[in-house]
């Protein structure tokens, strides 16, 4: 699966919960998951179980 942020091919489906309470399911690699979490853009980043 391809990361929707950077295009790396080892991404996983991830639930992203924003501080507004909105959620979206996007494919993110581990580095982008970390960047989302550390950047303060999200409250929680959860990899989904495949």
N, C-alpha and C positions, 0 to 999 in steps of 0.2 A: 504494500500500500504506500502511496506517495504522500509525503507531508504537504499539507495545504499552505504552509507558510514558506518553506524553503525548498521543497521539491525532493528532499532526500527520500530514498525508497524504503526505509525501515520504519515507517510511521505506524501508529496504532490508532484506532478509533478512541476518542477521548471526549468526555463530557466536560465542557468548560462552563463554570458558573460565574457570571459577572457580578460585581458588587450591586448592580441594579436588581438582581434576582433573576435576570434572564439566563437561560441556558441554551447552549447549542452543542451539537455533536459534530466534531471535526476530526480529521486525521492529523495528528501531530507526532513528530519524532521526539525522542527524549530531550534533546537540547531545546526544542521549541516549547515543550511542556514546562521545562525549568524556566525558560525566559518568560512565559506567560505568568507563572506563579511568582517569580521574583520581581517582575515589572509592575506588580500591583494592579494589573488589569483584571485579574480574576481573584475570586475568593477561594475557589477549590478547583483543582485539576485532577480528574479521576480517570485513569486508564480503565477501559471496559474489559471484562473477562471475555476472551474469545471462545 
